[in-house]
Amino acid sequence: MDTTEKRKVILSGMQPTGGLHIGHLTGALRNWVELQDEYECYYTIVDLHAITVRQEPAKLRRWTLDLAATFLAVGIDPERSHIFVQSHVPEHTQLAWVLNCFTGMGECSRMTQFKDKSQKFPENVNVGLFAYPVLMAADILLYQADLVPVGADQKQHLELTRNLAQRFNHLYSETFKVPEPYIPKIGAKIMNLQDPTKKMSKSDENQSGVLFLVDDDAQTINKIKRAVTDSGNEILFREDKPGISNLITLYHIATGKTIQQIEADFAGKGYGEFKKAVAESVVEFLRPFKERYKEIRANEDYLRNVLIQGAEQARQVASRTLQKVYKKVGFVQL
Ligand code: TYM
């Protein structure tokens, strides 16, 4: 019996803009893997989003395949989930155009990611960067997604997506599913190890505060041992201890131990000992991923086949939604 029709739908995306870090894993990928059992999942490599900041073409090509290999290496199963590249499914840009015409300028200019990126790249504040969240809304709404597993930084974009879906449904009758964000309770915002008041980000100038998934073991250990910690010497998960709380989060993810258990285990022990334990656990946690990644990345034919199959499956669903939208807004159907 084919039950796929009845399963609820997940869509999420990630930019192919170079080395992924541990935040991508804890905020998003970890949940992507888990949710495969229960949901029909669409996972996309958003290359169209990536060019909102300047990219070197050869690197963008390489990073796109790197990301496909990462998805597979963390455990996304192409037999159950659909892995595809955004630019291979033209319906994303087609729906984005329509949604652009229903989005206020003010709505886009309020987005914190837009504000951050226009500050970071003041020489290239382009229209694509401004309209970025509308393309993201199109990514989600094309698949009638019920849930969107993301880190905390994407919450605002999800709110815009929901508003656009509701607005369109209200104007033209029920067309889009209104999606819910799915943000993990722990790990939704991993902070930079050198500045734990700032989100870990791959474009951070201070790379020694970013734990890249492909760092070698010595680099991972060094970065964790040199992490900035808070005054005092207690291992407690507390708002006024952002450095230690960040490390507790990583230890929790790597070992599966609860926060309370971690606090109890390290009561009376110092920061040095704790950091050593965190470093070792993160190295062990990443080891199987790194091994699988190397193997899968070496097989480009396989990667391309996964992406061909994923794009075909995605287009079937995306084109249905787009046709509905085109019809509703009044485009002549031939
Ligand atoms: P991107 O590529 O910046 O990040 C991918 C995912 O990783 C999460 N993330 C983090 N989680 C915890 N701690 C961190 N330090 C951290 N850094 C990143 C992000 O929240 C995200 O879930 N706009 C999106 C990509 C996108 C998308 C979509 C996502 C495009 N279309 C449709 C969902 C649905 C972005 O820039 O993610």
Residues whose N, C-alpha, C, O or C-beta is under 5 A from the ligand:
A	BS01	TYM	L11 S12 G13 M14 Q15 G23 H24 G27 A28 V46 H49 M136 D139 P149 V150 G151 A152 D153 Q154 G187 A188 K189 I190 K199 M200
